Amino acid sequence: MARPRIVVVGAGFAGFTAARTLAKLSRGGADIVVINPTDYFLYLPLLPEVSAGILEPRRVTVSLQAALPGVRLVLGEVEGFDLDNRTVSFVDPDGRAGSIGYHRLVIAAGSVNKLLPVPGVTMYAHGFRGIPEALYLRDHITRQIELAVNATTEEEQRARCTFVVAGAGYTGTEVAAQGVLYTDALTAERPDLRDKVRWILLDTAGRVLPSLDERLGDAADAVLRSRGVELLLRTSVKEATEDGVHLSTGEFVPTRSLIWCVGVRPDPVVADLGLPLKNGRLVVDEFLSVPGHPDVFAIGDAAAVPDLTRPGELTGMTAQHATRQGAAVARNIAASYGQGRRRPYKHYDLGFVVDLGGLDAAANPLGVPLTGLPAKVVTRGYHLLSMPGNRVRVSADWLLDLLLPRQGVQLGLVRGAAVPLESSTVSG
C-alpha cells in the first residue's frame, strides 16, 4: 500500500511546525511535502534587527532541508487548488508549472501586506515582510544619511534624514525603535546631521501597540518618546509622493522614506478556493478542518480559527497561535489515520514580548508586566527558545553588537524596484 501523502502549503510558523510535527508522528510512514517559495523558514520577529544592522540576514533564516528531516521540499508558489481531484498547482522559481496530489492538505499560506487605497503608497512606500525588504531598508537608511552629507540644500538634507513609519503595531513599533538607534550610530561622527534626523511613527489608533496589553503599549510609548521618535496617533497617510507624505492632519512631511507597516491580511490565494471566508480568512472548525472537506485543513493567518477561549471571536494572527495550530493540526491529521484522537484547538495567550533595541524591551510573560532590562532578558530568551536553529549565531551577533560599533555600509544587493509594495507572495 502506498504511503499517504500530506501536502503542507507554506513554511512559516504554522506550516513549518505542522510539517515538523507530522514528520515526528509519522516516523517515515507518510510522504510529507512542503510547498514554499523559499528554501528557508524565516523567523519574522527578528527581522527589524536585520534592518538595523544587528543581525546578518542568514541568522533569521533556517534551512528547511536541515530542520525538516524526512520532509520533501517543493520550491514554488501555489497558484490554485483542485479539491475535487485533490491536487495543488504551483509554479517553480524557473516559471515552470507543476502539480502534486495529496491525501491530506494543510493550507498554511500565511499573510501578506495590507494595502489601503492611499494614492502613491504602492509607488513610494516599501513594506516589511521578508529578507529582501529588510536588506533594502538597511541599505536605504544608510544611503539617505550618506546622501544627506552632500545635500545641496538644508531642505533636502532634512528630507533625507526623515523616516516615516506607518503603523504602530508590533512590526512598526520595533522598526522605529531599532531604526532610530541605527541612525544614531550612523550620525555619531556627523554632528551636523545628528540634530536633523527625525523618526515619525503614526497610526490611526489612539496608542502604540493597540492590539496588545495596554501596559506594553505604555512602556513602548515611553521608550520611543525618550529617543525622540514623534508619535502621531489618530493620524494616517493621505497621499505619498516622491518628495514626502501628506497626512490626515493636513501636515506635509518632506521625506524620502515611507515604511509601510500597517498590518497584514490573509494571503489572497485562499479567496480563489470558492469556500466560505470570514474577514478574508478560510473558515475552519475547532478541529482546524475545512467544513465539507474532511481531508483539507487550514491554519495560521489564512485560517479563521474559532477562539474557544473567547466565544464568537477568531484567534489572533500571531506567531504564537500559528505555531500551536501547526502542532494541533498535525495531531489531528495523525488521528484521522488512527493514531490518537483529534482535539479542538484551544490556547490561552502566554504573553507577548516587544524588543525596543538597546537594553529596552516590554514583555508580559504569563500576564506579568516587565520593562527595561528584565524584559530584555525575557524577550531574548523567548526568541532563542522559539527559533528552530541558529541560536549560537544569533547570540554571537547580539554579543558583538554590545562590544563593537555597527557596520554602517550599504551593499546595494536589493534595489527598490525589486521590492515593490505588493501582496502576491505566499509566506506562512
C-alpha positions, 0 to 999 in steps of 0.5 A: 500500500502506498504511503499517504501523502500530506501536502503542507502549503507554506513554511512559516510558523504554522506550516513549518511546525505542522510539517515538523510535527507530522514528520515526528508522528509519522516516523517515515510512514507518510510522504510529507511535502512542503510547498514554499517559495523559499528554501528557508523558514524565516523567523519574522520577529527578528527581522527589524534587527536585520534592518538595523544592522544587528543581525546578518540576514542568514541568522533569521533564516533556517534551512528547511532541508536541515530542520525538516528531516524526512520532509520533501521540499517543493520550491514554488508558489501555489497558484490554485487548488483542485479539491475535487481531484485533490491536487495543488498547482504551483509554479517553480522559481524557473516559471515552470508549472507543476502539480502534486496530489495529496491525501491530506492538505494543510493550507498554511499560506500565511499573510501578506501586506495590507494595502489601503487605497492611499494614492502613491503608497504602492509607488513610494512606500516599501513594506516589511515582510521578508529578507529582501525588504529588510536588506533594502531598508538597511541599505536605504537608511544608510544611503539617505544619511550618506546622501544627506552629507552632500545635500545641496540644500538644508531642505533636502538634507532634512528630507533625507534624514526623515523616516516615516513609519506607518503603523504602530503595531508590533512590526512598526513599533520595533522598526522605529525603535531599532531604526532610530538607534541605527541612525544614531550610530550612523550620525555619531561622527556627523554632528551636523546631521545628528540634530536633523534626523527625525523618526515619525511613527503614526497610526490611526489608533489612539496608542502604540501597540493597540492590539496588545496589553495596554501596559506594553503599549505604555512602556513602548510609548515611553521608550520611543518618546525618550529617543525622540521618535514623534508619535502621531496617533489618530493620524494616517497617510493621505497621499505619498509622493516622491518628495514626502507624505501628506497626512490626515492632519493636513501636515506635509512631511518632506521625506524620502522614506515611507515604511509601510507597516500597517498590518497584514491580511490573509494571503489572497490565494485562499479567496480563489478556493470558492469556500466560505471566508470570514474577514478574508480568512478560510473558515475552519472548525475547532478541529482546524478542518475545512467544513465539507472537506474532511481531508483539507485543513487550514491554519495560521493567518489564512485560517479563521480559527474559532477562539474557544477561549473567547466565544464568537471571536477568531484567534489572533494572527500571531506567531504564537497561535500559528505555531500551536495550530501547526502542532494541533493540526498535525495531531489531528491529521495523525488521528484521522489515520488512527493514531490518537484522537483529534482535539479542538484547538484551544490556547490561552495567550502566554504573553507577548514580548516587544524588543525596543533595541538597546537594553529596552524591551516590554514583555508580559510573560504569563500576564506579568508586566516587565520593562527595561532590562528584565524584559530584555532578558525575557524577550531574548530568551523567548526568541532563542527558545522559539527559533528552530536553529541558529541560536549560537549565531544569533547570540554571537551577533547580539554579543558583538553588537554590545562590544563593537560599533555597527557596520554602517555600509550599504551593499546595494544587493536589493534595489527598490524596484525589486521590492515593490509594495505588493501582496502576491507572495505566499509566506506562512 
